[in-house]
Amino acid sequence: MSQDLDSAPAAAAHRWIVQLVIAAVGVCVLTGALFYVTSRRVFRTAGAAGSAAALIRIDPMANVLSLEHGLSVYANQCAMCHGPKGRGDGTAATTLVPKPRDFSSGWFKIGTTRSGLPTDDDLVATLRHGMAPAAMPPWPQLTEGELRSVSLAVRHLAVEARVEVRLSRTPSLSREQATRDVRAQLDPGPRIVLPPKPPTIDLARGKVFYDANCAACHDPDGRGKLREDLVDNDENPIIARDFTGGVFKGGNSLEDIAMRVARGIPGTPMPANPAVSPDDLWSVSAYVRAFSARVATTGRPD
C-alpha cells in the first residue's frame, strides 16, 4: 500500500513531463509551418517582381554626395569608355563612333551656357538621360546622390587632366597656380536664357531658316545621310543627326531643341547661333521637331 502511495507522485510528474514535451513539440511544429508558409509567400512575391526586384539595393552610400563616392561610381560605370582619368581613352573607346568625350578638352556637347561648359545640373541631366543614339547610355538606376557625385568626379577629372597638361608645358608653374587657372578656365559661367515663345509658331518661316542654315549638314529631308566628311574637333568622323527618328541629343522638347540651336554643340560642326531672332529660333526648332511627326504620320519627312 505504501509503495502505491509513493509511486503516485512520480507517475503524475512523469505524465506532466510527457505533456510538456508534447506541447513543446506542437509549438515547434506550428511555428515551423507558419514560417514555411510565410517564407514561401515572400519569396514567391520577390520572384514575381522579376527585374524590378533586381534594382532594389541596400547601399548606405547611394545618396552620399562626395567626390570620393563619385570617383568610385565613375571607375565602375564610366571608365571603360571615358578612361580612368577621363581622357576618352577607355578600353572600349576604339570601337565607338562618335568617340567618348575627353573631359580635359573642355568641349561638352550638352549644356545650357554660352561658354560651352556644363553646369552641374547639365552634367546630371546628361548622365540621367544619356546621349542616344550614341553609345552613352542613360543611367536611371543611379540615385540623385550618385549622379551628382559622378558630376563632381567628371569636373575633377577635367581639371586634373588640364593641370597635368599645363604643368608639362610650363614646368616652372606651381600646381596650385595651375589648378586655379584651370578652374577659372572651366567655370561654366551664366546660363543661356531662351526668349519667350511667341503665341504662334510659323513652320513656313522655320523651313526658310532651316533650308538656309541647317540643310547643308542635316539634308533637306532631315535625315542627315548625305554628308560623309563631317568630323569633330579631334578629327574623328561624326554623323549629322537624323531628325526623322525623333531622338534628339539633349532632349526632345521644343525648349531642348531651341537650346541646341542657340548654343550649338561644342566640339562638333554644329555651330552656336547667338544672333538668331526669337521668331527664327522657335520656328526652326518646331520645324526640326516636326520631321519626326511627319514621318510618323505619313512615312515621309516632307
C-alpha positions, -999 to 999 in steps of 0.1 A, spaced: 0 0 0 28 24 9 46 16 -24 14 26 -43 13 59 -24 50 65 -31 47 59 -68 17 81 -74 36 115 -73 63 100 -95 37 89 -121 20 123 -120 53 140 -126 61 117 -154 28 125 -171 34 162 -166 68 160 -183 53 140 -212 26 165 -217 51 194 -215 72 177 -242 42 171 -264 32 208 -260 67 220 -269 68 198 -299 35 211 -310 46 247 -307 77 239 -327 57 223 -355 32 251 -356 60 277 -357 78 259 -384 47 256 -405 39 293 -401 75 302 -412 73 279 -441 41 293 -454 52 329 -448 86 325 -464 71 308 -495 48 338 -499 77 363 -495 100 345 -520 71 340 -544 63 377 -543 100 386 -547 103 362 -577 72 377 -594 88 412 -591 114 400 -616 138 426 -628 123 453 -607 135 435 -576 170 434 -590 171 472 -589 164 473 -552 197 479 -534 206 483 -498 236 507 -502 245 531 -475 265 552 -500 236 555 -525 227 591 -515 261 603 -503 273 633 -522 311 633 -523 340 633 -548 353 600 -534 319 583 -540 317 598 -575 351 586 -584 342 551 -572 310 550 -593 329 565 -623 355 538 -621 328 511 -621 304 526 -647 322 551 -669 360 544 -671 356 516 -697 347 543 -723 360 576 -709 392 561 -694 404 561 -658 414 598 -660 386 610 -682 407 613 -714 383 594 -736 408 565 -739 390 537 -721 393 501 -733 361 503 -753 368 537 -769 384 525 -801 352 507 -811 329 537 -806 316 563 -831 315 591 -820 344 587 -796 339 591 -759 343 626 -745 378 637 -734 369 658 -704 401 677 -705 392 692 -738 367 715 -723 342 705 -750 309 692 -736 281 686 -762 251 692 -739 247 722 -717 229 755 -712 258 780 -711 273 801 -738 308 791 -728 302 755 -739 309 743 -704 282 725 -685 267 733 -651 264 706 -625 227 703 -635 237 699 -671 261 670 -663 234 653 -641 209 656 -670 233 641 -695 241 612 -671 204 606 -664 192 607 -700 223 595 -719 233 606 -754 212 583 -776 217 572 -803 254 574 -794 269 547 -771 265 568 -740 235 551 -722 210 566 -697 216 558 -661 181 559 -645 192 533 -619 216 557 -603 204 577 -573 204 615 -572 234 613 -548 253 590 -572 245 612 -602 257 644 -585 288 626 -571 297 615 -606 292 650 -619 318 661 -593 341 634 -605 338 644 -641 346 680 -632 375 669 -610 390 647 -638 386 676 -663 405 699 -640 432 674 -631 439 664 -668 442 700 -678 465 708 -649 488 680 -660 489 694 -695 497 729 -682 525 716 -659 541 696 -687 542 727 -709 553 751 -681 573 731 -655 580 763 -635 543 768 -628 532 756 -593 504 730 -591 484 754 -570 486 782 -596 479 758 -625 448 744 -606 435 779 -600 440 788 -637 423 757 -649 393 760 -626 388 796 -639 390 783 -675 365 756 -668 340 777 -650 307 774 -669 296 809 -665 259 821 -667 232 801 -683 215 810 -716 181 824 -711 158 815 -740 134 842 -753 97 837 -746 79 815 -771 56 835 -794 19 828 -792 20 812 -826 49 795 -843 53 798 -881 66 765 -896 70 780 -930 94 806 -915 112 777 -898 116 759 -932 132 790 -947 157 793 -919 164 755 -919 170 754 -957 194 783 -954 213 773 -923 208 736 -915 201 715 -946 237 716 -958 246 691 -930 212 676 -920 198 673 -956 166 689 -968 146 660 -956 162 660 -921 179 626 -924 215 637 -923 227 610 -947 244 629 -975 274 644 -957 302 619 -951 330 643 -945 320 657 -911 345 654 -882 346 666 -846 373 689 -831 396 659 -828 392 650 -865 371 619 -856 343 611 -880 309 623 -869 274 618 -883 248 646 -886 216 639 -866 187 622 -883 158 643 -872 132 619 -886 139 593 -858 126 616 -831 156 612 -809 175 645 -802 206 648 -781 199 669 -750 162 662 -750 132 661 -773 112 690 -760 109 722 -780 129 740 -754 157 714 -756 159 718 -793 159 756 -791 188 754 -766 208 733 -791 201 758 -819 211 788 -797 241 772 -780 253 748 -807 270 715 -798 306 723 -788 333 701 -803 312 693 -833 303 710 -866 270 722 -851 276 760 -845 261 783 -820 236 809 -832 238 837 -807 223 862 -830 192 842 -841 160 861 -837 134 848 -813 109 841 -841 135 822 -862 147 803 -831 113 789 -822 101 784 -857 132 764 -868 131 744 -836 95 735 -842 103 727 -879 131 704 -868 109 687 -843 81 682 -868 103 660 -890 97 630 -868 60 638 -865 57 639 -903 74 606 -907 52 590 -880 21 603 -898 29 600 -935 61 578 -937 78 608 -954 97 637 -938 85 663 -965 
